[in-house]
């Protein structure tokens, strides 16, 4: 009997070790890097109203997007220009935003918005270029979004758990940090729900990924509810509808959303 118990413990330890090794991949490292970079941008810029840090972040994003676009033109494989129409529409919107300075009643504010639109365009174009350069690394981006949304939502919740330390001046019950705007916090939670569902229910998901996806979704849902953002609630519901319509691992996703359902569905 003792031999069987020891063998069982060893097999479980081996499975746990192999799961950790399986989770530490190039996609995992790249996704963590994306989450750290985007998290730094989120916490530095806040709601994007402080022109000091916001200006430097916009300059950095524009420079990085331009560099990625150049690299994509020089080194990416030739093929159909997916997303070109969307990019051109984004360029037209940015140009219209910049042109609006000419008839704006507050040109200084329109100038700020035009610069922000340029950085948004650079981020969008840089993401397209990155997809051309590394088309097989999409899983890293989705995983990075899941980690980022969970990290931001966790901080927003901690600000309410320890208000004297993190948010001593706030007198409103809605979640506000780190964006100083509750709708943005709620939308960040809604953005992370499909990504965490994917992380916990995808085929080949490791033990760590499945174990962390459940509490992460719990934190995201609580963030959406405590932000009291109706728009975020609608977006989260639409994201779930689209997910369950398009994916083929619906039962596995249900067990991630509802951990009290029998674990046999995950097999």
C-alpha positions as CSV (number, residue, x, y, z in Angstrom):
1,X,0.0,0.0,0.0
2,X,2.8,2.5,0.9
3,X,4.5,1.7,-2.4
4,X,1.3,2.5,-4.3
5,X,0.9,5.8,-2.4
6,X,4.5,6.8,-3.0
7,X,4.1,5.9,-6.7
8,X,0.9,8.0,-7.0
9,X,2.6,11.0,-5.3
10,X,5.5,10.7,-7.7
11,X,3.3,10.5,-10.7
12,X,1.4,13.6,-9.6
13,X,4.6,15.5,-8.9
14,X,5.9,14.5,-12.4
15,X,2.6,15.7,-14.0
16,X,2.9,19.0,-12.1
17,X,6.5,19.5,-13.2
18,X,5.7,18.6,-16.8
19,X,2.7,21.0,-16.8
20,X,5.0,23.8,-15.6
21,X,7.5,23.0,-18.3
22,X,4.7,22.9,-20.8
23,X,3.5,26.3,-19.7
24,X,6.9,28.0,-20.0
25,X,7.0,28.4,-23.8
26,X,8.0,31.1,-26.2
27,X,4.4,32.2,-26.5
28,X,4.1,32.3,-22.7
29,X,7.2,34.5,-22.4
30,X,6.1,36.8,-25.2
31,X,2.6,37.1,-23.8
32,X,4.0,38.0,-20.3
33,X,6.2,40.6,-22.0
34,X,3.2,42.1,-23.8
35,X,1.2,42.2,-20.6
36,X,4.1,43.9,-18.7
37,X,4.5,46.6,-21.4
38,X,0.8,47.3,-21.8
39,X,0.4,47.3,-18.0
40,X,3.2,49.9,-17.7
41,X,1.4,52.0,-20.3
42,X,-1.9,51.7,-18.4
43,X,-0.5,52.7,-15.1
44,X,1.7,55.5,-16.4
45,X,-0.9,57.2,-18.5
46,X,-3.9,56.5,-16.2
47,X,-6.9,58.0,-17.9
48,X,-4.9,59.7,-20.6
49,X,-5.7,63.2,-19.4
50,X,-2.3,64.1,-17.9
51,X,-0.3,65.5,-20.8
52,X,3.1,64.9,-19.2
53,X,3.3,61.1,-19.2
54,X,0.7,60.8,-21.9
55,X,2.8,62.7,-24.4
56,X,5.9,60.5,-23.9
57,X,3.8,57.4,-24.2
58,X,2.3,58.6,-27.4
59,X,5.7,59.4,-28.9
60,X,7.0,56.0,-27.9
61,X,4.0,54.2,-29.4
62,X,4.2,56.1,-32.6
63,X,8.0,55.4,-32.9
64,X,7.5,51.7,-32.2
65,X,4.6,51.4,-34.6
66,X,6.6,53.1,-37.4
67,X,9.6,50.8,-36.8
68,X,7.4,47.7,-36.9
69,X,5.7,48.9,-40.1
70,X,9.2,49.4,-41.7
71,X,10.3,45.9,-40.6
72,X,7.1,44.4,-42.0
73,X,7.6,46.1,-45.4
74,X,11.2,44.9,-45.6
75,X,11.1,41.4,-44.1
76,X,7.5,40.0,-44.0
77,X,6.4,37.3,-46.4
78,X,4.5,38.5,-49.5
79,X,0.8,37.8,-49.5
80,X,-2.7,39.3,-49.4
81,X,-2.8,42.6,-47.5
82,X,-5.3,41.5,-44.9
83,X,-6.7,44.5,-43.0
84,X,-5.6,47.1,-45.6
85,X,-9.1,48.5,-46.0
86,X,-9.5,48.9,-42.2
87,X,-6.1,50.6,-42.0
88,X,-7.1,53.1,-44.7
89,X,-10.3,53.9,-43.0
90,X,-8.3,54.5,-39.8
91,X,-6.0,56.8,-41.7
92,X,-9.0,58.7,-43.0
93,X,-10.4,59.1,-39.5
94,X,-7.1,60.3,-38.2
95,X,-6.8,62.8,-41.1
96,X,-10.3,64.1,-40.4
97,X,-9.5,64.5,-36.7
98,X,-6.4,66.5,-37.6
99,X,-8.3,68.6,-40.1
100,X,-10.9,69.5,-37.5
101,X,-8.4,71.8,-35.8
102,X,-9.2,74.3,-38.6
103,X,-12.9,74.7,-37.6
104,X,-12.7,73.7,-33.9
105,X,-14.1,76.1,-31.3
106,X,-11.2,74.9,-29.0
107,X,-8.2,74.3,-31.3
108,X,-5.9,73.4,-28.4
109,X,-8.2,70.5,-27.4
110,X,-8.5,69.3,-31.0
111,X,-4.7,69.4,-31.3
112,X,-4.4,67.1,-28.3
113,X,-7.0,64.7,-29.8
114,X,-5.3,64.7,-33.2
115,X,-2.0,63.7,-31.6
116,X,-3.8,60.9,-29.6
117,X,-5.4,59.7,-32.9
118,X,-2.0,59.5,-34.5
119,X,-0.7,57.4,-31.7
120,X,-3.8,55.1,-31.9
121,X,-3.2,54.8,-35.7
122,X,0.5,53.9,-35.0
123,X,-0.5,51.3,-32.5
124,X,-3.1,49.7,-34.8
125,X,-0.7,49.7,-37.8
126,X,2.1,48.4,-35.6
127,X,-0.1,45.5,-34.4
128,X,-0.9,44.7,-38.1
129,X,2.8,44.7,-38.9
130,X,3.6,42.5,-35.9
131,X,1.0,40.0,-37.2
132,X,2.7,40.0,-40.5
133,X,6.1,39.5,-39.0
134,X,5.1,36.7,-36.5
135,X,1.8,35.2,-37.7
136,X,2.1,32.2,-35.5
137,X,2.4,34.1,-32.2
138,X,-1.2,35.1,-31.9
139,X,-1.6,33.0,-28.8
140,X,1.0,35.2,-27.0
141,X,-1.1,38.3,-27.7
142,X,-4.3,36.7,-26.4
143,X,-2.5,35.5,-23.3
144,X,-1.0,38.9,-22.8
145,X,-4.5,40.5,-22.9
146,X,-5.7,38.0,-20.3
147,X,-2.9,38.8,-18.0
148,X,-3.2,42.5,-18.5
149,X,-6.9,42.6,-17.8
150,X,-6.5,40.5,-14.7
151,X,-3.7,42.6,-13.4
152,X,-5.6,45.9,-13.9
153,X,-8.8,44.5,-12.5
154,X,-6.9,43.1,-9.5
155,X,-5.4,46.5,-8.8
156,X,-8.8,48.2,-9.1
157,X,-10.2,45.8,-6.6
158,X,-7.3,46.2,-4.2
159,X,-7.9,49.9,-4.3
160,X,-11.3,49.3,-2.7
161,X,-10.0,46.7,-0.3
162,X,-7.2,49.1,0.9
163,X,-8.6,52.6,0.2
164,X,-6.4,54.4,2.7
165,X,-3.3,53.1,1.0
166,X,-4.2,53.2,-2.7
167,X,-7.1,55.6,-3.1
168,X,-7.5,57.7,0.0
169,X,-9.2,60.7,-1.7
170,X,-11.9,58.7,-3.5
171,X,-15.4,59.0,-2.1
172,X,-17.4,57.2,-4.8
173,X,-18.0,53.4,-4.5
174,X,-17.4,52.7,-8.2
175,X,-14.1,51.2,-9.2
176,X,-12.0,54.0,-10.7
177,X,-8.2,53.2,-10.6
178,X,-5.9,53.0,-12.5
179,X,-7.7,54.9,-15.3
180,X,-9.6,57.5,-13.1
181,X,-12.7,56.5,-15.0
182,X,-15.0,53.6,-14.1
183,X,-16.2,52.8,-17.6
184,X,-12.6,52.2,-18.7
185,X,-12.0,49.9,-15.7
186,X,-15.2,47.9,-16.5
187,X,-14.3,47.7,-20.2
188,X,-10.9,46.3,-19.3
189,X,-12.6,43.6,-17.3
190,X,-14.9,42.8,-20.2
191,X,-11.9,42.6,-22.6
192,X,-10.3,40.0,-20.4
193,X,-13.2,37.6,-20.1
194,X,-13.0,36.0,-23.6
195,X,-9.2,35.9,-23.3
196,X,-9.3,34.1,-20.0
197,X,-12.0,31.7,-21.3
198,X,-9.6,30.8,-24.2
199,X,-6.7,30.4,-21.7
200,X,-8.6,28.0,-19.6
201,X,-10.5,26.0,-22.2
202,X,-8.3,25.8,-25.3
203,X,-7.1,22.4,-26.4
204,X,-3.6,21.7,-25.0
205,X,-4.1,24.2,-22.1
206,X,-1.7,23.3,-19.2
207,X,-2.7,22.7,-15.6
208,X,-1.5,26.1,-14.5
209,X,-3.4,27.9,-17.3
210,X,-6.7,26.1,-16.4
211,X,-6.2,26.6,-12.7
212,X,-5.5,30.4,-13.0
213,X,-8.3,31.1,-15.5
214,X,-11.1,30.4,-13.0
215,X,-10.1,32.9,-10.3
216,X,-9.1,35.4,-13.0
217,X,-12.6,35.3,-14.6
218,X,-14.0,35.7,-11.1
219,X,-12.0,38.9,-10.5
220,X,-12.9,40.2,-14.0
221,X,-16.7,39.7,-13.4
222,X,-16.5,41.4,-10.0
223,X,-14.6,44.3,-11.6
224,X,-17.3,44.7,-14.2
225,X,-20.1,44.6,-11.6
226,X,-18.4,47.0,-9.2
227,X,-17.6,49.5,-11.9
228,X,-21.3,49.8,-12.4
229,X,-20.7,50.3,-16.1
230,X,-23.7,49.2,-18.2
231,X,-21.6,49.5,-21.4
232,X,-19.0,47.1,-20.0
233,X,-21.7,44.7,-19.0
234,X,-23.2,44.7,-22.5
235,X,-19.7,44.3,-24.1
236,X,-19.0,41.3,-21.8
237,X,-22.3,39.7,-22.7
238,X,-21.7,40.2,-26.4
239,X,-18.2,38.8,-26.1
240,X,-19.6,35.6,-24.4
241,X,-22.3,35.2,-27.1
242,X,-19.7,35.5,-29.9
243,X,-17.4,33.1,-28.1
244,X,-19.9,30.4,-27.6
245,X,-21.2,30.7,-31.1
246,X,-17.8,30.5,-32.8
247,X,-15.7,28.1,-30.7
248,X,-15.9,24.3,-30.7
249,X,-14.9,23.8,-27.0
250,X,-18.1,25.1,-25.5
251,X,-18.3,22.5,-22.7
252,X,-14.8,23.2,-21.6
253,X,-15.5,26.9,-21.6
254,X,-18.6,26.4,-19.5
255,X,-16.5,24.6,-16.8
256,X,-14.1,27.5,-16.7
257,X,-17.0,29.9,-16.2
258,X,-18.7,27.6,-13.7
259,X,-16.1,25.7,-11.7
260,X,-18.8,23.8,-9.7
261,X,-19.7,21.8,-12.7
262,X,-18.3,18.3,-12.8
263,X,-14.6,18.4,-13.7
264,X,-15.1,15.4,-16.1
265,X,-16.3,17.8,-18.8
266,X,-12.7,19.1,-19.1
267,X,-11.4,15.8,-20.3
